[in-house]
Amino acid sequence: MKTLNLLALVLVAFLLFAAPVLAQDTKVAPPSSVSLSGSGIGAGIGIGLVIVGAGIGFGKIGAAALEGMARQPEVAGSVQTAMIIIGALLEGATFFALIVCILLLGTATF
């Protein structure tokens, strides 16, 4: 229940801070300036979700590998190799998602 309340508070804060930003006159600012826009907020949220998801994934990989090694110590080498391969694939997918979020930054105009 505390998590739900915290998420609701964060959503309200986003909405309160976004209202003045979206009400600004975009013709005053030079086109090369970076300001809070829809794409900036979306890219920031996307990057945050990617990093949190990668952290959860790495944690689950490590926990499962250590549990498997503790149950059967004789297969620790093959479990460790599989863990490293899966970790590398997860890291590659994370970098791809981060690059997509960075490329989308600043492309949406309102």
C-alpha positions in Angstrom: 0.0 0.0 0.0 2.9 2.3 0.7 4.3 1.7 -2.8 0.9 2.6 -4.3 0.8 5.8 -2.3 4.3 6.7 -3.3 3.5 6.1 -7.0 0.4 8.3 -6.7 2.5 11.1 -5.1 5.1 10.9 -7.9 2.4 11.1 -10.5 0.8 14.1 -8.9 4.3 15.8 -8.7 4.9 15.1 -12.4 1.5 16.6 -13.3 2.1 19.7 -11.2 5.5 20.3 -12.6 4.6 19.6 -16.2 1.7 22.1 -16.4 3.9 25.3 -16.3 6.4 23.7 -18.7 3.8 22.8 -21.3 2.2 26.3 -21.0 5.4 28.1 -22.1 5.7 29.9 -25.4 8.0 27.8 -27.6 8.6 30.6 -30.1 10.7 32.5 -27.5 13.3 29.8 -27.0 15.8 29.2 -29.7 15.3 25.9 -31.5 18.6 24.5 -30.3 17.8 24.9 -26.6 16.9 21.8 -24.6 13.9 22.2 -22.4 11.5 19.9 -20.7 9.3 18.6 -23.4 7.2 15.5 -24.0 10.1 13.6 -25.6 12.5 14.6 -22.8 10.2 13.4 -20.1 9.4 10.2 -22.0 13.1 9.5 -22.6 13.9 10.1 -19.0 11.1 7.8 -17.8 12.2 5.2 -20.4 15.8 5.3 -19.4 14.8 4.9 -15.7 12.6 1.9 -16.5 15.4 0.3 -18.6 17.9 0.7 -15.8 15.5 -0.6 -13.1 14.6 -3.6 -15.3 18.2 -4.4 -16.0 19.0 -4.3 -12.3 16.1 -6.6 -11.5 17.3 -9.0 -14.3 20.9 -9.0 -13.1 19.7 -9.7 -9.6 17.6 -12.6 -10.6 20.4 -14.1 -12.8 22.8 -13.9 -9.9 20.4 -15.3 -7.3 19.5 -18.2 -9.5 23.1 -19.0 -10.4 24.2 -18.9 -6.8 21.3 -21.1 -5.7 22.2 -23.6 -8.5 25.8 -23.6 -7.5 24.9 -24.1 -3.8 22.7 -27.1 -4.7 25.1 -28.8 -7.0 28.7 -27.5 -6.5 30.0 -29.9 -9.2 28.3 -27.9 -12.0 29.4 -24.5 -10.8 31.6 -23.9 -13.8 28.9 -24.5 -16.4 26.4 -22.5 -14.4 28.8 -19.6 -14.1 29.5 -19.7 -17.9 25.7 -19.7 -18.6 25.3 -16.8 -16.2 27.9 -14.7 -17.9 26.4 -15.4 -21.3 22.9 -14.4 -20.2 24.3 -11.4 -18.4 26.0 -10.2 -21.6 22.8 -10.7 -23.6 20.8 -8.7 -21.0 23.5 -5.9 -21.0 23.2 -5.7 -24.8 19.5 -5.4 -24.7 19.8 -2.7 -22.0 22.3 -0.7 -24.1 20.0 -1.0 -27.2 17.0 0.3 -25.2 19.1 3.2 -23.8 20.3 4.2 -27.2 16.8 4.2 -28.5 15.7 6.4 -25.6 18.6 8.8 -26.2 17.8 9.0 -30.0 14.2 9.8 -29.3 15.2 12.6 -26.9 14.2 15.9 -28.5 12.5 14.5 -31.6 8.9 15.1 -30.5 7.5 18.6 -31.0 4.2 20.0 -29.7 
